[in-house]
Amino acid sequence: MGIYIAKRILFMIPILLGITLISFFVIHLAPGNPLTEQLGLNPKVSASSRIMLEKLYGLNKPLLTQYFFWLKRIATLNFGLSFTANHEPVITEIRRTIGITIVINSIAMFFVFIFSIPIGVMSAVKNESLFDKITTVLVFIGFAAPSFWVALLLIISFGIDLHILPIGGITSIGYNFMPWYGKITDIAKHLIMPVFVAGFGGIAGLSRYLKGNMLEVYRQDYIMTARAKGLKEWKVVYKHAMKNALIPFITILGLSVPGLIGGSVIIETIFDINGMGRLFYQSVLARDYPTIMGILVIGAVLTLIGNLLADIAYAIVDPRLRK
């Protein structure tokens, strides 16, 4: 098992380098640069001043040279300075915003896991029943509904019309003067809608995928043999069928991590959450290359770690991989 994990970790290094190389060149393909966003069409800025700023930012060098200089800094965990007006270190901006993004996505992933498995199993066990038909309709809604549309519906319904939940941010006015239990309740209310939007589509997709796996496993000979031996149905379902149906499900669950991180851009922008997704969106608009690359590296590392955990879980469920 240890050798298997070590191989997977070593395999992550060239993947991460490939991600950074492609990302670095792709973001430079967009028209404009940080100087275009900062200076615009200001007639008072001379051509010589623009050249000096390009030299200061290192934009006058070839892209490949810029990439190797950036890679050299990243090797020492130096993400550089932001190109925005405050010129803060990129790592400081990421450290300030990454916490809430991880919290939202971790809670969403937790709910995706605990809801999609029982829904998928029950839909397979009670195939073509009323429960299965209702969940099928909900799954199709989850597939079809864009996350931004669901977020706006929740804001209008629960925030504006019913005044049950706050419509944006993480804390309310006067948060610092609340008791500790009031602070926890206030944060929980602010997180309900973002977490629901982040996990709704995942629950729909993974539950339907698990149902398909369960129905496929049900047709196997060893399930018929287990029933012929007189085993109780719950043992056939949970001890034999579900364990084997979870093998491909775990892989899909690990691959869903990038989608959750990418969805943070929409969720944090709509709900006015100062997270890493919103910072990424603002950095793209400002052509802030160091911040964009820093966030991409963090997102890639988190994605690779999620895939590594999925591989480990995959090896735990399937003993053949451990050998």
N, C-alpha and C positions, 0 to 999 in steps of 0.2 A: 504493500500500500504506500509506503514511504517513497519508494522508487517511482511509482506511478505519479504521485503528487509532485515530486522533484522534476520529472519530465514535463509535466504540464506547466510548471512555473518557468522553466527554461524556454519553453515554446512561446511563452507570452512576450519575451523580449523582442524577437524579430517582428512579431505582430504589432507591438507598440511602436517600433521604429517605422514600420510601413504606414501605420495610421498617421503618425506625425508628418511624415514626408508628403503623403498625398494631401493631407489637410493644409499644410503650409503652402503648397502650390495652388490649391483650389481657392483659398481665400484671397490670394493675390490676383486671381483671374477676374474678380469683380471690378467693375469700372470705378475709378477714383482711388484716393489714398487718404491717409489721415490729414494731410495738408489741405486737400480739397474740402474736407468737412470742416476744418478749423478756420481756414482763411476764406473759403468760398470765392466770391468774385470781388473781394475787397481791392479796389484800385490802388490803395495806398501801399500795398505789399509789392515790393519790387521783385524782379526775376532773381536778382542776386540773393535776396532774403530767402526766397523759396529754395534756392540751391543750398544755402547754408543750413536751412532746416532739414532738408533731405539728407545732408551729410551728417547732421546731428542725430537723426533717427536711424541712420544707416540704410536709408532707402535708395541711395545712389549706387549701391553694390549690386552685382548680379544675384538673382534669386537663390541660386545654389550656394553662393557664398554667405548670403544672409541666413540660409537654413543651417549651415554648419556652425556659424557663430551662435545661433540660437540653441542648437543642440549642445554646444559646448557649455553654455550657461545652464541648460537644463540638467546636465550631468552633475552639477553642483547644487541643484534645486534652486537655482536663481531664475525666476520667471521674468526678470527685467522690470522696467517701469512702464506704467500705463501711458499711452499717448494722449490721454485726455488732459483737461486743464489742470487738474490737481496733481498729476504726475505721481500718484501713489504707487508703491510697489504692488505688482500684480498679485503676489501671494497674500498681501494684506487684504486686498479686495475680495479674493476668493475665500480667505479664512473668515471674513465677515459675513459672507452670504451662503457658504456651502452647508452650514449647519441645518438651516431650515429646509433646504432642498433634500438633504438626506433624511430628515425626520419625516417629511411628507411622503417621500417615495418608499421609505421603509415601512411606514404604517400601511400605505396602500398595498405594498407587496404582501404584508402579513395578512391583510383582509382578502386579497386575491387567493392566497394559499388556503386559508381556512374555509372560504366559501366555495371556491371552484371545485375542490375535491368532493365534498358531500353532495353538491348539486349534480356534478357529473356522474357520480356513482349511483345516486338515487334515480337520475334520469335513465340510466342504463338498466337498473334493476326493474324500474316501473316503466319500461319502454311503452310508448303509445298510450300511456295513462293520462289523466287530467293534469297531474303534476308535470309530466314530461311536456305536454302541449303548452302549458303556461310558461315553463322555463324556456321552451323553444322560442316563443314569442318575445320574451324578454331578451334572449340572446340575440335575436335578429335586430331588436331595437338597439342593443349595445353595439352591434357591429355597424349599424347604419348611422347612428347619431354621432356627429362630430363632437369632439370634446369641448370646443368653444361654444357650440350651440347648447349643449347640456349645462355648461357653466352659466351661461346667460339665463337659461330657464330657471335654474336654481336661485340665482340672484334675484330675479323678478318675483319668483313665487315665495321663497322663504325669507328673503331680505327686505324687499320693498313692499309686497302686499301683506304678508303675515307678520313681518317684523320679529321673526323668531331667531334668525341667525344674522350675524354681521356680514356685510357684503364685501369687505376687503381688509387687508392688513392681517397682522397676527395678534395685536393687542388693541384694546380699547383706550379711549381717553381716560386718564386717571388710573391707569394700570398700576403705576408705582405706588399708589395709595391703597391698593386692595390688600386684604389679608392673603396668606399663602394659598389657602384653598380657593379663594376668589380668583387669584391669578391663574391657577390650574384650570378652573372652569372657563375662564375667559379665553385662554389659549385653545382649549378643546373646542369651544364654540366656533372660533375662527378657522379651525382646521377641518371641521366636518365637511364642508362643501369642497374644498380643494382635494382632500383625500378621496372623497366619493368620485369626483371627476377623474382623478388619477387611476383609480382601481376599477371603475365600472366596466370599461372595455376589456380589461384583462380578465375579469371574472367571467364575462360573457364568452370570450374566446377560449379560455383554458377549460372551462367546464364542458363546453361542447366538444373540445378535443379529447378530454378524458372520457366522455361518454362514448365516442367513437372507438377509443381503445378498449373500453370495457366490453362493448358489443363484439369486437373482434376476438377478445380473449374468451368470451362466453362460448364461442364456436369451437374452441380447442378441445381435443380429446381428453386432456387431463381434467378438465372441468366436468365433463360427463362421467369420468371415472370417479371423481371425488363425490359426486352426487350418488353414483351407483353404490358406493361404499356406505351410504347412509349418513354422511356428514350433514350437520345442520346447515341451513342455507346461509346464515350469517358467516359461518366459517368458510364456506365456499366463496362467498363474495369478498370478504375482507382478508382472509389468509391466503387464498390462492389467486383469485381473479385480480383484485385491486393491486396487489404487490407487483404483478407483472405488467399491469396496465400503466403503472406509475413510471416505468422505465423511460419511455419516450416523453411522457408528460414532464419529467424533471428537466429534460433537455430544453423543451419549449419554455418552461418557466425561467430557466437561466437566460435564454435568448430574449426574453421579454424585458429584461433590465434596461437595455438601451432605449426601448420605447418609452419606459417610464421617465428616464432621465431627459430624453428629448421632449417629452410632453410637458416638462416643467416650464419650458419657455412660454407656452400658451397659458398654462394654469397660473403661473406667477404674474404674468402680465395682466390677465383679466382680473385676478383677485388682488392686485396691487401688493404682492408679496416681494420683499426685497431679498430674493434668493439668487442662486447661481444661474438659473434659467433666464431670469429677467436681466441680470448683468450681462449674460451672453448676448441677448437681443440688443441691448443698448450698445454693446461693444461692436456688434456687426454694423449697426447704423453709423457709428462713429469711425469705422475702419480702424479700430484699436487692435492692431495685430498682436501685440504681446498678451493682452487680456484674452483675446479669442483663442490663441494657441494654448494659453495656460488652462483655460476652461476645458478645451478639447482634450488636453492631456489628462486632467483630473477625471473627466467623463470616461475617457478610454480606459484608464486604470480601474475605475469603479466597475465598468462593464466587464473587463477581463477578470476582475476578482469575482464578480457574479457568475461568470461562466466557469471559473475554477471551482467555486462552491457547487455549481451544478454537476461538474465532472466528478467531484468527490462524492456527492450524493448518489450519482449514477453508479459509481464503483461500489458504494455500500449496498445499493439495491441489487446490482448484478455482480455476483461473485466472479464471473468469468473475467471481468476487467482487472480485478486485483491480481490475477495470475499473469 
